[in-house]
């Protein structure tokens, strides 16, 4: 299952190449091109990720289609800052499905130190602070992560493309 990739993409979300009209900002308070609601559907249409990006926070929800409804199985929330086309991300809250019958979610924060470290390090093999790149082109947001820690952000092997809703 691609859920590990989903988690990594959720969390390693970001790096911007601004749109041309953003370059003509002239000091106005224009909304950055990466801000908005984005969606990624798998090829079969049975799994999706919805990414909501504000000017300083993100929330990624991973869902599966079960019995005629979308069921959230993971939520990752956090904050970020931008340095050129690199986002420095901090995960602040992680939700995972706790009961497959009721679809109840349980949430963890860094205050839940033992569970937090276990989920991030053991289950998802990631850190709560990391960098990622993204490229915005029209209504497409490509998120590129360094999944294999080789120092290269490879858009073919390590990228996912979302569509703006």
Secondary structure in CASP SS format (residue, H / E / C, confidence):
PFRMAT SS
TARGET T0000
AUTHOR 0000-0000-0000
METHOD secondary structure of the structure
MODEL  1
X C 1.00
X C 1.00
X H 1.00
X H 1.00
X H 1.00
X H 1.00
X H 1.00
X H 1.00
X H 1.00
X H 1.00
X H 1.00
X C 1.00
X C 1.00
X C 1.00
X C 1.00
X C 1.00
X C 1.00
X C 1.00
X C 1.00
X H 1.00
X H 1.00
X H 1.00
X H 1.00
X C 1.00
X C 1.00
X C 1.00
X C 1.00
X C 1.00
X C 1.00
X C 1.00
X C 1.00
X C 1.00
X C 1.00
X C 1.00
X C 1.00
X E 1.00
X E 1.00
X E 1.00
X E 1.00
X E 1.00
X E 1.00
X C 1.00
X C 1.00
X C 1.00
X C 1.00
X C 1.00
X E 1.00
X E 1.00
X E 1.00
X E 1.00
X E 1.00
X E 1.00
X E 1.00
X C 1.00
X C 1.00
X C 1.00
X E 1.00
X E 1.00
X E 1.00
X E 1.00
X E 1.00
X E 1.00
X E 1.00
X E 1.00
X E 1.00
X E 1.00
X C 1.00
X C 1.00
X E 1.00
X E 1.00
X E 1.00
X E 1.00
X E 1.00
X E 1.00
X E 1.00
X E 1.00
X E 1.00
X E 1.00
X E 1.00
X E 1.00
X E 1.00
X E 1.00
X E 1.00
X C 1.00
X C 1.00
X E 1.00
X E 1.00
X E 1.00
X E 1.00
X E 1.00
X E 1.00
X E 1.00
X E 1.00
X E 1.00
X E 1.00
X E 1.00
X E 1.00
X C 1.00
X C 1.00
X C 1.00
X C 1.00
X C 1.00
X C 1.00
X C 1.00
X E 1.00
X E 1.00
X E 1.00
X E 1.00
X C 1.00
X C 1.00
X C 1.00
X C 1.00
X H 1.00
X H 1.00
X H 1.00
X H 1.00
X H 1.00
X H 1.00
X H 1.00
X H 1.00
X H 1.00
X H 1.00
X H 1.00
X C 1.00
X C 1.00
X C 1.00
X C 1.00
X C 1.00
X E 1.00
X E 1.00
X E 1.00
X E 1.00
X E 1.00
X E 1.00
X E 1.00
X E 1.00
X E 1.00
X C 1.00
X C 1.00
X E 1.00
X E 1.00
X E 1.00
X E 1.00
X E 1.00
X C 1.00
X C 1.00
X C 1.00
X C 1.00
X C 1.00
X C 1.00
X C 1.00
X C 1.00
X C 1.00
X C 1.00
X H 1.00
X H 1.00
X H 1.00
X H 1.00
X E 1.00
X E 1.00
X E 1.00
X E 1.00
X E 1.00
X E 1.00
X C 1.00
END
